[in-house]
């Protein structure tokens, strides 16, 4: 089996013949340490009776939380080098790291507080990285980076959410990606997305076409292997809630809201929760264990874990089982409950359900490793023809 990369929390992981090498993101680690140092240095201003009188009490530095994620991992033509994209709070970026030296400094590609970078693929043969560049909640574009000189250009634009670009192995000028139109009301307010369609962009001919579209399903994360197109198929519409159940739950939700309000009030003035004893499960938590934003979809991880535990014999994750990895043209389902996947050179499918990473080949599925939070996996990709965009 080929080597492959996967993320786990803030670690970039290399899987090589059963052995796993972990490299922690130095940028995320340094960001967190710097934020904690700043907060501790000025903590005296926001504690004590004076701050309490002003209503300027703030939580302890050790209680700071960080919304961080590694949302893209990629091989370069150097077997000991990887590229990764990440977000931490309001900062996003792309960096290179050494896989054979944990003390080596990371190489900066780009940082931004205006955009976030995620998903995509890297043509290792020519150093071209295609990623999604998100401008806001509703809109993102496909961007192509030339890693040799650090330059990049955007390939799409408009009121759409364009994600998960995949560079064709046959021609670096052809890029597949998923695209969702942003629906708006008469005042221009965002109301929802259309189902995701797979689009094929040919830079040489300046043509764009939809190659997979449905009113019932959305298709995300396109990958081409052996002349076939693969994607994750997601139901386009969620089931409407049961009106009777919603009415029954109203009193309980009102009580819950009142308890939460009182708890916040008590913590603001005493620094303690209503519930005494034991450790605070929220302290040090790195992300909300209940809701996770995955490829433009909000997933209630806690709820899905419970549902999957009932339906699966084992090795379940927090991705809805309705998310199916399929061969698009034939409709063959390869595995359900998939957050991300890629295909190795021998046809082995590497897939993750958030908690486990699997290898799938010839209809057989093998668990390779457990993870805490894995939302991206990546094989090495090379195109036989160089992208010509930066030659113009």
PyMOL commands that set and color helices and strands:
alter all, ss='L'
color gray80, all
select helices_A, chain A and resi 26-41+43-46+48-54+61-63+243-270+301-311+389-391
alter helices_A, ss='H'
color red, helices_A
select strands_A, chain A and resi 4-8+11-16+19-24+68-75+81-88+91-98+107-112+116-123+128-134+140-146+151-154+160-167+174-184+190-193+197-202+207-212+217-225+228-235+291-294+297-300+324-327+333-336+340-343+349-352+356-361+364-370+377-378
alter strands_A, ss='S'
color yellow, strands_A
deselect
rebuild
show_as cartoon
